[in-house]
Amino acid sequence: MSLQAQFDQAVADSKNLPERPDNMALLKIYALFKQASTGDVDGKRPGFTDMVGRAKYDAWDALKGTSKEEAMQQYVDLINDLKG
């Protein structure tokens, strides 16, 4: 199974996890997905009043320089861990 196919399956599996991950895991899932699908973060960091947007931006920004393939693999591994 190709990495892209594994990633696509993990994206589908992420919607049906046995229990909701904690906020830190959700941020990691979001950041890895964005890095794998879009690449490095761009645009301005959200303002102070947008706490959720800021946290998402910071989590994604922390992955800057990570290749799309590496982000895909980390995403697949994380979702597999969360599936139990």
N, CA and C atoms as a LAMMPS dump frame, in Angstrom:
ITEM: TIMESTEP
0
ITEM: NUMBER OF ATOMS
252
ITEM: BOX BOUNDS ff ff ff
-5.0000000000000000e+02 5.0000000000000000e+02
-5.0000000000000000e+02 5.0000000000000000e+02
-5.0000000000000000e+02 5.0000000000000000e+02
ITEM: ATOMS id mol type element x y z
1 1 1 N 0.853 -1.183 0
2 1 2 C 0 0 0
3 1 3 C 0.896 1.242 0
4 2 1 N 0.629 2.154 -0.909
5 2 2 C 1.46 3.353 -1.005
6 2 3 C 1.239 4.259 0.204
7 3 1 N 2.198 5.142 0.43
8 3 2 C 2.088 6.085 1.549
9 3 3 C 0.849 6.968 1.379
10 4 1 N 0.584 7.398 0.137
11 4 2 C -0.605 8.231 -0.107
12 4 3 C -1.875 7.468 0.254
13 5 1 N -1.944 6.193 -0.104
14 5 2 C -3.121 5.376 0.222
15 5 3 C -3.25 5.184 1.73
16 6 1 N -2.121 4.958 2.402
17 6 2 C -2.144 4.825 3.863
18 6 3 C -2.613 6.122 4.506
19 7 1 N -2.142 7.256 3.981
20 7 2 C -2.525 8.563 4.495
21 7 3 C -4.03 8.785 4.305
22 8 1 N -4.524 8.491 3.096
23 8 2 C -5.952 8.655 2.82
24 8 3 C -6.79 7.791 3.756
25 9 1 N -6.34 6.564 4.02
26 9 2 C -7.054 5.678 4.934
27 9 3 C -7.017 6.229 6.358
28 10 1 N -5.871 6.768 6.762
29 10 2 C -5.751 7.34 8.111
30 10 3 C -6.662 8.555 8.265
31 11 1 N -6.793 9.36 7.211
32 11 2 C -7.705 10.508 7.255
33 11 3 C -9.133 10.012 7.487
34 12 1 N -9.532 8.969 6.765
35 12 2 C -10.869 8.396 6.953
36 12 3 C -11.005 7.827 8.365
37 13 1 N -9.979 7.116 8.829
38 13 2 C -10.018 6.518 10.171
39 13 3 C -10.078 7.572 11.267
40 14 1 N -9.495 8.744 11.01
41 14 2 C -9.452 9.786 12.04
42 14 3 C -10.857 10.271 12.408
43 15 1 N -11.808 10.084 11.517
44 15 2 C -13.181 10.516 11.767
45 15 3 C -13.959 9.499 12.598
46 16 1 N -13.384 8.321 12.803
47 16 2 C -14.075 7.245 13.513
48 16 3 C -13.23 6.658 14.636
49 17 1 N -12.496 7.511 15.333
50 17 2 C -11.672 7.022 16.444
51 17 3 C -12.58 6.565 17.592
52 18 1 N -12.128 5.564 18.372
53 18 2 C -12.963 5.054 19.457
54 18 3 C -13.296 6.117 20.519
55 19 1 N -12.377 7.046 20.757
56 19 2 C -12.666 8.15 21.679
57 19 3 C -11.992 9.415 21.178
58 20 1 N -12.551 10.551 21.582
59 20 2 C -12.021 11.842 21.135
60 20 3 C -10.639 12.071 21.76
61 21 1 N -9.634 12.36 20.917
62 21 2 C -8.297 12.646 21.453
63 21 3 C -8.294 13.949 22.264
64 22 1 N -7.298 14.089 23.126
65 22 2 C -7.175 15.335 23.889
66 22 3 C -6.759 16.468 22.953
67 23 1 N -6.808 17.686 23.453
68 23 2 C -6.543 18.861 22.615
69 23 3 C -5.152 18.847 21.989
70 24 1 N -4.15 18.391 22.731
71 24 2 C -2.792 18.356 22.183
72 24 3 C -2.704 17.371 21.011
73 25 1 N -3.358 16.223 21.154
74 25 2 C -3.361 15.244 20.057
75 25 3 C -4.125 15.79 18.858
76 26 1 N -5.23 16.49 19.108
77 26 2 C -5.996 17.088 18.017
78 26 3 C -5.168 18.126 17.258
79 27 1 N -4.403 18.925 17.991
80 27 2 C -3.529 19.906 17.346
81 27 3 C -2.465 19.212 16.496
82 28 1 N -1.919 18.122 17.008
83 28 2 C -0.898 17.365 16.273
84 28 3 C -1.502 16.763 15.003
85 29 1 N -2.718 16.22 15.118
86 29 2 C -3.41 15.664 13.955
87 29 3 C -3.614 16.763 12.911
88 30 1 N -4.108 17.907 13.352
89 30 2 C -4.354 19.034 12.442
90 30 3 C -3.057 19.464 11.753
91 31 1 N -2.017 19.668 12.556
92 31 2 C -0.75 20.177 12.016
93 31 3 C -0.135 19.194 11.026
94 32 1 N -0.143 17.917 11.356
95 32 2 C 0.424 16.921 10.444
96 32 3 C -0.386 16.836 9.154
97 33 1 N -1.716 16.917 9.274
98 33 2 C -2.554 16.897 8.079
99 33 3 C -2.236 18.086 7.18
100 34 1 N -2.165 19.273 7.756
101 34 2 C -1.896 20.476 6.971
102 34 3 C -0.508 20.419 6.335
103 35 1 N 0.484 19.954 7.088
104 35 2 C 1.854 19.864 6.559
105 35 3 C 1.898 18.855 5.413
106 36 1 N 1.208 17.731 5.585
107 36 2 C 1.216 16.686 4.554
108 36 3 C 0.447 17.11 3.315
109 37 1 N -0.623 17.86 3.485
110 37 2 C -1.458 18.198 2.335
111 37 3 C -1.101 19.537 1.697
112 38 1 N -0.555 20.476 2.478
113 38 2 C -0.305 21.821 1.977
114 38 3 C 1.171 22.199 1.969
115 39 1 N 1.936 21.672 2.91
116 39 2 C 3.333 22.073 3.052
117 39 3 C 3.476 23.07 4.189
118 40 1 N 4.566 23.823 4.169
119 40 2 C 4.842 24.763 5.258
120 40 3 C 3.735 25.808 5.397
121 41 1 N 3.53 26.217 6.641
122 41 2 C 2.521 27.229 6.944
123 41 3 C 2.849 28.537 6.225
124 42 1 N 1.804 29.243 5.809
125 42 2 C 2.019 30.56 5.235
126 42 3 C 0.926 31.488 5.762
127 43 1 N 1.077 32.737 5.496
128 43 2 C 0.109 33.7 6.007
129 43 3 C 0.507 34.216 7.371
130 44 1 N -0.296 35.132 7.865
131 44 2 C 0.004 35.748 9.148
132 44 3 C -0.577 34.927 10.298
133 45 1 N 0.092 34.998 11.432
134 45 2 C -0.386 34.335 12.638
135 45 3 C -1.655 35.05 13.106
136 46 1 N -2.709 34.286 13.457
137 46 2 C -3.942 34.924 13.916
138 46 3 C -3.708 35.805 15.144
139 47 1 N -4.576 36.769 15.312
140 47 2 C -4.453 37.707 16.413
141 47 3 C -4.707 37.078 17.769
142 48 1 N -4.42 37.843 18.81
143 48 2 C -4.513 37.376 20.188
144 48 3 C -5.92 36.909 20.555
145 49 1 N -6.937 37.489 19.95
146 49 2 C -8.312 37.131 20.307
147 49 3 C -8.741 35.789 19.72
148 50 1 N -8.021 35.28 18.735
149 50 2 C -8.341 33.992 18.111
150 50 3 C -7.414 32.923 18.684
151 51 1 N -7.731 32.477 19.891
152 51 2 C -6.852 31.527 20.598
153 51 3 C -6.748 30.185 19.873
154 52 1 N -7.868 29.675 19.364
155 52 2 C -7.858 28.386 18.676
156 52 3 C -7.058 28.493 17.376
157 53 1 N -7.32 29.531 16.609
158 53 2 C -6.582 29.735 15.361
159 53 3 C -5.099 29.887 15.6
160 54 1 N -4.756 30.574 16.667
161 54 2 C -3.356 30.769 17.037
162 54 3 C -2.683 29.459 17.396
163 55 1 N -3.373 28.63 18.171
164 55 2 C -2.826 27.325 18.576
165 55 3 C -2.622 26.437 17.349
166 56 1 N -3.596 26.444 16.436
167 56 2 C -3.468 25.651 15.207
168 56 3 C -2.288 26.14 14.375
169 57 1 N -2.18 27.454 14.22
170 57 2 C -1.092 28.042 13.443
171 57 3 C 0.26 27.655 14.054
172 58 1 N 0.378 27.788 15.373
173 58 2 C 1.638 27.476 16.046
174 58 3 C 2.006 25.998 15.916
175 59 1 N 1.006 25.121 16.024
176 59 2 C 1.272 23.68 15.894
177 59 3 C 1.761 23.363 14.482
178 60 1 N 1.134 23.971 13.491
179 60 2 C 1.537 23.753 12.099
180 60 3 C 2.907 24.371 11.843
181 61 1 N 3.138 25.564 12.365
182 61 2 C 4.407 26.261 12.177
183 61 3 C 5.575 25.467 12.772
184 62 1 N 5.305 24.72 13.843
185 62 2 C 6.359 23.912 14.479
186 62 3 C 6.868 22.809 13.552
187 63 1 N 6.098 22.466 12.533
188 63 2 C 6.491 21.412 11.591
189 63 3 C 7.182 21.962 10.345
190 64 1 N 7.438 23.261 10.327
191 64 2 C 8.057 23.892 9.152
192 64 3 C 9.341 23.148 8.779
193 65 1 N 9.469 22.834 7.497
194 65 2 C 10.654 22.129 7.015
195 65 3 C 10.471 20.623 6.958
196 66 1 N 9.409 20.104 7.566
197 66 2 C 9.131 18.666 7.503
198 66 3 C 8.6 18.342 6.112
199 67 1 N 9.137 17.299 5.497
200 67 2 C 8.675 16.947 4.153
201 67 3 C 7.238 16.445 4.207
202 68 1 N 6.551 16.552 3.076
203 68 2 C 5.171 16.061 3.008
204 68 3 C 5.124 14.564 3.312
205 69 1 N 6.101 13.826 2.8
206 69 2 C 6.126 12.378 3.022
207 69 3 C 6.317 12.051 4.498
208 70 1 N 7.225 12.761 5.16
209 70 2 C 7.456 12.529 6.594
210 70 3 C 6.211 12.889 7.396
211 71 1 N 5.556 13.99 7.048
212 71 2 C 4.331 14.387 7.748
213 71 3 C 3.233 13.346 7.539
214 72 1 N 3.131 12.811 6.316
215 72 2 C 2.142 11.762 6.048
216 72 3 C 2.403 10.544 6.928
217 73 1 N 3.673 10.125 6.997
218 73 2 C 4.014 8.943 7.789
219 73 3 C 3.717 9.169 9.265
220 74 1 N 4.068 10.343 9.787
221 74 2 C 3.784 10.651 11.188
222 74 3 C 2.278 10.673 11.444
223 75 1 N 1.515 11.194 10.492
224 75 2 C 0.055 11.237 10.617
225 75 3 C -0.504 9.815 10.68
226 76 1 N -0.068 8.959 9.757
227 76 2 C -0.516 7.558 9.72
228 76 3 C -0.177 6.879 11.054
229 77 1 N 1.039 7.065 11.535
230 77 2 C 1.459 6.437 12.794
231 77 3 C 0.621 6.937 13.967
232 78 1 N 0.361 8.244 14.015
233 78 2 C -0.416 8.823 15.116
234 78 3 C -1.841 8.289 15.107
235 79 1 N -2.487 8.255 13.955
236 79 2 C -3.861 7.757 13.879
237 79 3 C -3.906 6.271 14.254
238 80 1 N -2.92 5.498 13.795
239 80 2 C -2.876 4.075 14.165
240 80 3 C -2.72 3.905 15.676
241 81 1 N -1.91 4.75 16.306
242 81 2 C -1.762 4.693 17.768
243 81 3 C -3.076 5.017 18.47
244 82 1 N -3.791 6.016 17.95
245 82 2 C -5.049 6.431 18.571
246 82 3 C -6.172 5.433 18.361
247 83 1 N -6.071 4.646 17.292
248 83 2 C -7.088 3.621 17.037
249 83 3 C -6.995 2.491 18.052
250 84 1 N -5.808 2.336 18.655
251 84 2 C -5.639 1.329 19.699
252 84 3 C -5.219 -0.002 19.26
